[in-house]
Amino acid sequence: MNNILKIKLANRVVKPAILCLSMAVIVSGCSKNFLEVPVQGQQPATQIWKTATDAANAVNAIYGNLRSWNNVAFAPICVESVGSDDAAKGSVPSDATFINAYDNFTVTATDGQLDGFWTGQYQNINLCNQVLDNVPNINMDATLKARYLAEAKFVRAYSYFRLVRAFGNIPLILHVPSKPAELNPVQSKPADVYTAIEQDLTDAAGVLPATYGPADIGRATKGAALALHAKVAMYQKKWSDVKTYTDQIIASGTYSLFPSPYQLFRIPNENNVESIFEIQCNYVAGNDGLSNSQYSQVQGNRDANAGWGFNVPTQNLVNEFEPGDPRLNATIMFAGTTTPDGDVVPLPQAGAPSMYNMKSYVPFALALVDNQGADQNVRVIRYAEVLLMNAEANNELGNTAAALASLEKVRARARTQSANPAVDLPPVVTTDQATLRNAIWHERRVELAMEFDRYFDVIRQGRAATVFGPLGWKAGKNEVWPIPQNQIDISGGVLVQNPGY
């Protein structure tokens, strides 16, 4: 297929790469399948996978797909955000009413956002598998080849992590299908998927560099592989592993906390010292379908003509912030206020939200000319989360002093930005494990709010029935979403639906 892809690296745009990839196997008669990537044009497979340039273009395609609609827009909003108590559908009541089914847990297997999320992740995986299957045979610099393979393994692990926590039992596809029997794989148990994820991340961390030069900023690093591995281990309660990986990141000295929680998410500060992995986005006029992310567009303030107004904060989230916590205004845009960038936030029109996600905010004047925020990168992993994972692991292992120290670093950053740092956000001093656990969970909620983390965080903590139960969440069912019915139909019934759906 021919794709024009651009990756913004270090706030600059590298030269467009013309990507020509061909499916090793095309399933006859299946226009929608998690093994396919939409074809816009096709070049014979014999003309690719020959040179280092082919390898570079193929790896760039992996990064380019990460900012696609199914990876950053409606599908992840539904699957990873609005089910939580932090976020609601937004927009006006009559707009995209299907999202309400995720908010009240009435979604069925036929909803298109499930299929979109599934398809988006398997598209990523397919692109990674093509690199991993074909690049080893290219005669090129061995060090660069190894790095490309490690980058593909990192992204494959990232996509499988998103899939396994969303759906549970999923097909585990580690190669491009080459035999008829491989075209319709059965589901693997979550434990097997997690094992594959961890192997990919171990391999990646052993090869990826700690940093890159200016032309390659935004690519997966050793720190990104370690941080994602820590998060994967946290979901499995492998606390010693979480501590090991986060300790390595902290000891490396590569990352630090950016001073301002608000400025951390602004376009001029992308890829800053706190960033461990960001999806690189850049507005290209007239190229909406290939280069422009809609992450900010779908969440932007609709009354300011800066977006569509979906995935908005809840009052429940507002109430979670402690008095004087500057992260409240760094996280939530309130109608009738003025942003630090000088935008007067309009009062809502009838039925529109009065609060928006400030972390996806792009100044209104810029949003009017860049496809409503297409320049905004998507922050995936940052150093504050590493510190909070380290705190949680140390607390679970009985290392109270170390847990308090990591927690305090995150609170101290926020405190220094408050109006009254002598009073606001006092250090947590409890040595009781259960009390400290709740303090760490609170800090995760306010620090990572509106970053597509809260919903699955509460589930892995074992609190979903209590926290989400009043919203309609049911134990024994809603730990995972339904397998998309479209994928079950395509498989001819090989894929099995999750219980309760």
C-alpha positions in Angstrom: 0.0 0.0 0.0 1.1 3.6 -0.6 1.0 5.9 2.4 2.5 9.3 2.8 3.6 9.5 6.5 5.2 12.2 8.5 6.6 11.9 12.0 7.1 15.1 13.9 10.3 14.6 15.9 11.5 17.2 18.4 8.9 19.7 17.1 10.1 19.5 13.6 8.9 17.5 10.6 11.2 15.0 8.9 10.9 14.5 5.1 7.9 12.5 4.1 8.5 8.9 3.5 6.6 7.0 0.8 5.7 3.7 2.4 5.0 0.7 0.2 3.9 -2.3 2.1 2.0 -5.3 0.9 0.1 -7.8 2.9 1.9 -11.2 2.9 -1.6 -12.8 2.8 -4.9 -11.2 1.9 -8.0 -13.0 3.0 -10.3 -13.3 0.1 -13.7 -11.9 0.6 -13.0 -10.3 4.0 -13.1 -6.5 3.6 -12.8 -6.0 7.4 -10.4 -8.1 9.3 -8.0 -7.5 12.2 -5.2 -9.0 9.9 -5.7 -6.3 7.3 -4.5 -2.7 6.9 -6.6 -0.6 4.5 -5.0 -0.6 1.1 -4.9 2.7 -0.8 -2.7 1.4 -3.6 -0.6 -1.6 -3.9 2.9 -2.4 -5.1 4.1 -6.0 -5.7 5.7 -7.5 -2.6 8.8 -8.4 -4.6 9.6 -4.6 -4.9 9.9 -4.1 -1.1 11.9 -5.4 1.8 15.1 -5.0 -0.2 16.9 -2.0 1.3 17.5 0.0 4.5 15.2 2.6 3.1 12.4 0.0 2.9 13.0 -0.9 6.5 13.0 2.8 7.6 9.7 3.5 5.8 8.1 0.4 7.3 9.1 1.4 10.8 7.9 5.0 10.2 4.6 3.5 9.1 4.2 1.9 12.5 4.6 5.2 14.3 2.3 6.9 11.7 -0.5 4.5 12.4 -0.4 5.1 16.1 -2.1 8.5 15.6 -4.9 7.1 13.4 -8.6 7.5 14.3 -9.0 4.1 15.9 -5.9 4.6 18.0 -6.6 8.1 19.4 -10.2 9.2 18.9 -13.7 7.8 19.4 -12.7 4.1 19.9 -10.2 4.7 22.8 -12.5 7.3 24.3 -15.2 4.7 24.5 -13.1 1.7 25.5 -10.5 3.4 27.7 -12.0 6.5 29.2 -15.8 7.2 29.5 -16.5 4.1 31.5 -14.6 5.6 34.4 -15.9 8.1 37.0 -13.5 10.7 35.7 -15.1 11.2 32.2 -18.5 11.5 30.5 -19.6 11.5 26.9 -19.7 15.2 26.5 -20.9 17.2 23.4 -24.6 17.7 23.3 -27.1 15.1 24.3 -28.2 14.2 20.8 -24.6 13.8 19.4 -23.0 10.3 19.2 -25.4 8.8 21.7 -23.8 5.4 21.3 -21.1 6.6 23.6 -23.6 6.6 26.5 -23.6 2.8 26.4 -20.0 2.8 27.6 -20.8 5.3 30.3 -23.7 3.2 31.7 -22.3 -0.3 30.8 -25.1 -1.2 28.4 -22.8 -1.6 25.3 -23.4 -4.7 23.2 -20.9 -6.6 20.9 -22.3 -4.9 17.8 -21.2 -1.4 18.7 -18.8 -0.1 16.1 -16.3 1.5 18.5 -15.4 -1.9 19.9 -14.6 -3.1 16.3 -12.7 0.1 15.7 -10.5 -0.3 18.7 -9.8 -3.9 17.9 -9.0 -3.1 14.3 -6.7 -0.2 15.2 -4.6 -2.3 17.5 -4.3 -5.2 15.1 -3.4 -2.8 12.4 -0.5 -1.7 14.6 0.4 -5.3 15.3 0.3 -6.3 11.6 2.7 -3.4 10.7 5.0 -4.5 13.5 4.8 -8.2 12.4 5.7 -7.2 8.8 8.8 -5.4 10.1 9.8 -8.3 12.4 9.3 -10.9 9.7 11.0 -9.1 6.8 13.6 -6.7 8.0 15.9 -9.4 9.4 16.5 -10.5 5.7 17.6 -7.0 4.6 21.3 -6.4 4.1 21.8 -3.2 6.1 23.7 -1.8 9.1 23.3 -4.4 11.9 22.9 -1.9 14.7 20.2 0.0 13.0 18.4 -3.2 12.0 18.4 -4.3 15.6 17.0 -1.0 16.7 14.2 -1.1 14.1 13.2 -4.6 15.3 13.2 -3.4 18.9 11.0 -0.4 18.0 8.5 -2.8 16.4 8.5 -5.0 19.4 7.8 -2.1 21.7 4.8 -0.9 19.6 3.5 -4.5 19.3 3.7 -4.9 23.1 1.9 -1.5 23.6 -1.0 -2.6 21.3 -1.3 -6.0 22.8 -1.4 -4.5 26.3 -4.2 -2.2 25.2 -6.1 -5.2 23.7 -5.6 -7.7 26.6 -6.8 -5.3 29.3 -9.8 -4.3 27.1 -10.9 -7.7 25.9 -9.2 -10.4 27.9 -9.0 -13.5 25.6 -7.6 -12.3 22.3 -5.8 -13.8 19.3 -2.0 -13.7 19.8 -0.5 -13.1 16.3 3.3 -12.9 16.3 4.0 -13.3 12.6 2.3 -12.4 9.3 0.1 -15.4 8.5 1.6 -17.5 5.7 -0.5 -20.6 5.9 -4.2 -21.1 5.6 -4.4 -22.5 9.2 -2.9 -19.2 10.5 -5.6 -17.0 8.9 -8.2 -17.6 11.5 -6.4 -17.8 14.9 -8.1 -18.8 18.1 -8.0 -16.7 21.3 -5.1 -17.0 23.7 -5.5 -16.7 27.5 -4.5 -13.3 29.0 -1.5 -15.0 30.8 -0.1 -16.1 27.4 -0.6 -12.6 25.9 1.1 -11.0 28.9 4.0 -13.4 28.5 4.5 -12.4 24.9 4.2 -8.7 25.8 6.9 -9.1 28.5 9.2 -10.9 26.1 8.9 -8.2 23.5 9.6 -5.5 26.1 12.6 -7.4 27.5 14.0 -7.7 24.0 13.3 -4.1 23.2 14.9 -2.7 26.4 18.0 -4.7 25.7 18.5 -2.9 22.4 16.8 0.5 22.4 19.0 3.5 23.1 18.4 5.7 26.2 18.1 8.8 24.0 18.1 9.9 20.3 19.5 12.8 18.4 17.2 15.6 17.3 16.1 13.9 14.1 14.8 10.9 15.9 13.1 12.3 19.0 9.8 10.5 19.5 11.0 7.0 18.8 10.7 4.3 21.4 13.6 4.3 23.9 15.0 1.9 26.5 13.1 4.0 29.1 9.9 3.6 27.2 10.3 -0.2 27.1 11.1 -0.3 30.9 8.2 1.9 31.8 5.7 0.0 29.8 7.1 -3.3 31.2 6.6 -1.8 34.7 3.0 -1.0 33.9 2.4 -4.5 32.4 3.9 -6.0 35.5 1.7 -3.8 37.8 -1.4 -5.1 36.1 -0.3 -8.6 37.0 0.7 -7.6 40.6 4.4 -8.5 39.9 5.5 -5.9 42.4 9.2 -6.9 42.5 9.3 -6.5 38.7 7.6 -3.1 38.9 10.1 -2.0 41.4 13.1 -3.3 39.4 12.0 -1.6 36.2 11.1 1.7 37.7 14.2 1.7 39.8 16.3 1.4 36.6 14.5 4.3 35.1 14.9 6.5 38.1 18.6 5.6 38.5 19.3 6.3 34.8 18.8 10.1 35.4 17.4 10.4 31.9 14.0 11.8 33.0 12.8 14.4 35.5 9.5 16.1 36.4 8.7 19.1 34.2 8.1 22.1 36.5 4.6 23.0 35.4 1.7 20.5 35.2 -0.1 22.9 32.8 2.8 23.6 30.5 3.7 20.0 30.4 0.9 19.3 27.9 1.3 22.3 25.6 2.6 21.9 22.1 5.9 23.9 22.6 6.8 21.5 25.4 6.3 18.2 23.7 9.0 15.6 24.2 10.2 17.3 27.3 12.3 15.9 30.2 9.2 14.2 31.7 8.1 12.5 28.5 9.0 8.8 28.2 6.8 8.0 25.1 4.5 10.3 23.1 2.7 9.6 19.9 4.0 12.3 17.5 1.4 14.4 15.7 1.7 17.2 13.2 -0.8 19.1 11.1 -0.3 18.8 7.4 -2.8 21.0 5.4 -4.8 19.1 2.9 -3.6 15.8 4.1 -6.2 15.1 6.8 -6.6 11.4 6.2 -3.0 10.4 6.5 -1.1 12.8 8.7 -3.4 14.6 11.0 -4.3 13.2 14.5 -7.9 13.9 15.7 -7.0 13.3 19.4 -7.5 17.0 20.3 -10.2 17.6 17.8 -12.7 15.2 19.3 -12.1 16.6 22.8 -11.7 20.3 22.1 -14.1 23.0 23.3 -17.1 23.0 20.9 -18.3 26.4 22.0 -15.0 27.9 21.0 -15.0 26.0 17.7 -11.9 24.3 18.9 -13.2 20.7 18.7 -16.2 18.5 19.1 -16.5 18.4 22.8 -16.3 14.7 23.7 -14.7 12.9 26.7 -15.3 15.6 29.3 -14.4 15.6 33.0 -17.0 14.9 35.7 -17.8 16.7 38.9 -16.7 13.5 40.6 -13.2 14.1 39.3 -13.3 17.8 40.3 -14.2 16.7 43.9 -11.1 14.4 44.1 -8.6 17.3 43.9 -7.3 18.6 47.2 -7.8 22.3 48.0 -5.1 24.3 46.3 -4.0 21.6 43.9 -2.9 23.4 40.7 -3.4 20.2 38.7 -7.2 20.9 38.9 -6.9 23.8 36.5 -4.1 22.0 34.5 -6.5 19.1 33.9 -9.9 20.7 33.6 -11.0 23.7 31.5 -13.9 25.5 33.1 -16.4 27.6 31.2 -16.2 31.2 32.0 -12.5 31.2 33.0 -9.4 32.3 31.1 -6.7 29.8 30.2 -3.0 30.6 31.0 -2.6 31.0 27.3 -5.1 33.9 27.4 -8.2 32.2 25.9 -11.5 33.2 27.4 -13.4 30.0 27.7 -17.0 30.7 26.5 -20.0 29.8 28.5 -21.7 26.7 27.2 -24.5 26.8 24.7 -27.7 24.8 25.5 -26.8 21.2 26.4 -23.0 21.6 25.8 -20.5 20.8 28.5 -19.2 23.3 31.0 -15.9 21.5 31.5 -13.4 20.1 29.0 -10.1 18.1 29.0 -7.4 20.7 29.5 -4.7 18.2 28.7 -5.8 18.0 25.1 -6.3 21.8 24.8 -4.8 23.7 21.9 -5.0 27.5 22.0 -8.2 28.5 20.2 -6.6 30.6 17.5 -4.2 27.7 16.6 -7.1 25.2 16.6 -8.9 27.3 14.0 -6.0 26.8 11.5 -4.6 23.4 12.3 -7.6 21.1 12.0 -8.7 21.7 15.6 -5.5 20.7 17.3 -3.9 18.2 15.0 -0.5 19.3 16.2 -1.0 18.1 19.7 1.0 15.0 20.6 -0.5 12.2 22.7 1.3 11.6 25.9 1.4 7.8 26.5 3.9 7.4 29.4 5.6 10.0 31.5 8.0 10.1 34.4 5.4 11.0 37.0 3.7 7.7 36.4 7.0 5.9 36.8 7.4 7.5 40.2 3.8 6.5 41.2 4.3 2.9 40.0 7.5 2.8 42.1 5.7 4.1 45.1 2.9 1.5 44.7 5.4 -1.3 44.3 7.5 -0.3 47.3 4.4 0.0 49.4 3.1 -3.5 48.4 6.6 -4.9 49.2 6.7 -3.2 52.6 9.3 -0.6 51.7 7.4 2.3 53.2 10.2 4.9 53.3 10.9 4.4 49.6 7.2 4.5 48.7 6.8 7.8 50.5 9.8 9.3 48.8 8.6 8.5 45.3 5.1 9.7 46.2 6.5 12.9 47.6 8.3 13.8 44.4 5.1 13.9 42.5 3.2 15.9 45.2 6.2 18.3 45.6 6.1 19.2 41.9 2.4 20.1 42.2 2.9 21.9 45.5 5.6 24.2 44.1 3.1 25.4 41.5 0.3 26.1 44.0 -0.7 29.5 45.3 0.2 28.6 48.9 3.0 26.0 48.8 3.5 26.2 52.6 -0.1 24.8 53.2 -1.3 23.1 50.0 -0.6 19.4 49.3 1.2 18.5 52.5 3.5 15.5 52.4 1.9 12.1 53.0 3.5 10.7 56.2 1.4 7.6 57.0 3.2 4.3 57.5 0.1 2.2 57.4 0.2 0.1 54.3 -3.6 0.3 53.5 -3.8 4.0 54.1 -0.7 4.7 52.0 -2.1 2.5 49.2 -5.2 4.7 49.1 -3.0 7.8 49.1 -1.0 6.5 46.1 -4.2 5.6 44.3 -5.6 9.1 45.0 -2.4 10.5 43.6 -2.6 8.4 40.4 -6.1 9.6 39.9 -5.4 13.3 40.1 -2.0 13.2 38.4 -3.0 11.0 35.5 -6.6 12.3 35.2 -8.0 12.4 31.6 -5.1 10.4 30.3 -7.1 7.2 29.5 -5.8 5.4 32.6 -8.4 5.6 35.3 -10.9 3.0 34.1 -8.6 0.0 33.9 -6.6 1.3 36.9 -9.6 0.9 39.1 -10.4 -2.6 37.7 -6.9 -3.9 38.3 -7.0 -2.5 41.8 -10.1 -4.7 42.5 -12.3 -1.7 43.3 -14.5 -1.5 40.2 -17.6 -2.9 41.8 -17.5 -0.3 44.5 -16.4 2.7 42.4 -18.2 2.0 39.2 -21.1 -0.1 40.5 -23.3 2.9 41.0 -22.8 3.6 37.3 -24.0 0.2 36.2 -20.7 -1.8 36.3 -21.2 -5.6 37.1 -18.6 -7.9 38.5 -18.0 -11.1 36.4 -18.9 -9.2 33.2 -17.5 -5.7 32.9 -13.9 -6.5 33.8 -13.6 -6.7 30.0 -15.6 -5.4 27.1 -17.4 -7.7 24.6 -15.4 -9.2 21.7 -16.6 -7.2 18.6 -19.4 -9.2 17.0 -18.0 -8.3 13.6 -14.8 -10.1 14.4 -16.7 -13.2 15.7 -18.7 -13.2 12.4 -15.6 -12.9 10.3 -14.0 -15.8 12.2 -17.0 -18.0 11.5 -17.4 -18.5 15.2 -13.8 -19.4 16.0 -13.7 -16.4 18.4 -15.7 -16.9 21.5 -17.7 -14.1 23.2 -16.8 -12.9 26.7 -19.2 -14.0 29.5 -22.2 -11.9 30.1 -22.4 -10.5 26.6 
